């Protein structure tokens, strides 16, 4: 068994970078009274059309269960950062909506958070490196977490679209891998 496998290195580096970045970002979020999941929730709402998402789409984007996202939204609602809004076209659904207080909280934390992102992450890369890196992250994200943008396009039917997207992305990734794998297989010795 080769413990120096490049695949282990890639995943290890990704985990180390993620852990390091979260440790750098946490003090600013904590000072604003936001946990990591609270921040992820309000920033996703803030970046969504109308600053709202269906609860099911928010659960898909954050990878929380429906009960988990309900608990987070309940807590943010008690703090006045988020409110719920009934869906006019589907009585079974509701939206989580960023409130003015939620927007103000985001606006208070974002300048330092963006500076931290620049200092510890994106600012370490040149323009071309950053563009390639972001494209690569999106390519991987679309395969391993296809629902990360559920509901970002309001015309999309979230849960079903996520399942279909996941299957499509996995098929596409396997099609890209197959020719590469064949190209790296040693040719049989001519006999």
N, C-alpha and C positions, 0 to 999 in steps of 0.2 A: 504494500500500500504506500503510495506516494503522498506524504503529508504536505509537500511543497506544491501541491496542485494549484494552478493559477485560479481555478474556480473557487477554492477555499480562500485564497488571497483576496479575490474580488469581493466576496461576500463579507469577509472579515474587515476589509477596508471600509466598505459601505457602512457596516454596523459601527465601526469606530468613529467614522465621520459623523454619522447621525447622532450618536451618543454625545460626542464632543460639542456639536452645534447646539443640541438641546440644553446641555449644561451651560453653555454661554448665553443662550436666549432666556433661560428660566428666570434669572433675577429681575429682568425688566418686566416680564409677564407677572411674576409674583408681586412686584411693587404695584402693579395695576390691579391686583386682586383677581388675576386670571390664572387658572390652571392651564396646562397644555391643551386639554380637550376643550376647555371653555374658549380659549383663543382660537383653536381650529374651527370651532363652531361659529363664532361671531365673524371671523375673517371670511369664512365660506359664505355666510349670509351677506356680508358686506360686498363681496365680489360677484354676487348672483344678480340676475335681472330683477329689478324691483326690490333688491335687498331682502329676498325671501326665497324659501325653498319648501317644497312639500316635505313633511316629516319623513316620509319613506325615502325621498331623495337625500335628505340630510343624513339619515342612517346609512344609506349606501355610500355616500361620500366619505363619511368618517369611519366606516366599517364598524359602527356600533350596532347592536341589536336594536330592534324597535323599542324595547323597554329601556335599553341603555340610553338611547337618544332622548326618550321621553324624560328620563331622570335629569339629563343634562339641561334640556330645555326648561323643565320645571324649575331647576335651580337658577338658571339665567333669567327666567321670568320673574322669580321672587326678587331678584336683584334689579329688575326693571330694564335689563339689557335686551330682552327678546320678548315678543308677545306671540300669541297664537291667533291665527285668522282662519275662519272656516273657508273651505273651498266652495265657490259658488256652483261649480259644475259637478262636484262629486261630494255628497254629504258625508261619505265615509272618510274623506281626506281633510287634512288641515295643513296650514303653512306655519312654519316658524318664520317670524319677521323681525328684522333688526329694528329696534326702537331708536329714537333720537338719543337716548342715554347710552345705548349700545354703540351707536355711531360715534358719540363723543368719547366713549372709553377707547374705541379703536383709534380715533384721531389723537388721543393723548399718548398712546403707547407706540404708535407706528413710527414716529420720527426716530426714536432710539432703536426700535426693533430693526428698522431698515438700515440704520447705521451699523448695527451689530451684524446684520446679514452681509453688508458690504465689507466690513472689517474682517470677518471670519470665514467668508464663503465666496460670494461672487466677485468681490474686489481682488481676490487672489488670482483670478483668471483674466486673460486678455479677452478682447471682444470675440475673436474667432473661437477661442477655446470655450468661452461661455456659451456661444450659440450651438456648437457641436455637443457640449455637455448637456445642455437643456434638451436638445433634440434626442439625445441618447436616453436621458431620464424619461422623457415622454414615451419613447418606444417601449422601454421596459415597464413603465407604469401602466401603459395601455394593455399589456399582457397580464401582469400580476395583480393589477387593481383597476379593472376596466370600469368600475362604477365610481371612480374618483371624481368624475365630472357629471354624475347623474343629475338631471334637472337643470343643468347650466343652460341648456337650450330648451326653453319651455315647451316647444313643440314635441319634444321627445317623450316617449312613454317609458319612464324610468326603469322600473325593475325588469320588465321584459326586455327592454333595450340593452340593459346591462348584461343580462344572460346571453343574449345574442352576440353582443359586442365581445364578450369574453371568449366565446367559442370561435368567433371570426379571428380575433387577435391570436389565439393559440394556434389555429390552423395556419395563419400567415407566418407566424414565427417558426413553425415546424417546416414550412415550405422553404423558408430562407436557410434554415439549418441544413436541410437535406442535401442541397448541392454543395454546400461548404464541407460537409462531412465526407461526401464522396470525393471531393477534391483532395482531401487530406489522407484518404485511405491509400496504403501502399499498393502499387500495382502487383499483380501476381507475376512471379518470375516466368519468363518464357521458357518452355521446356522443350 
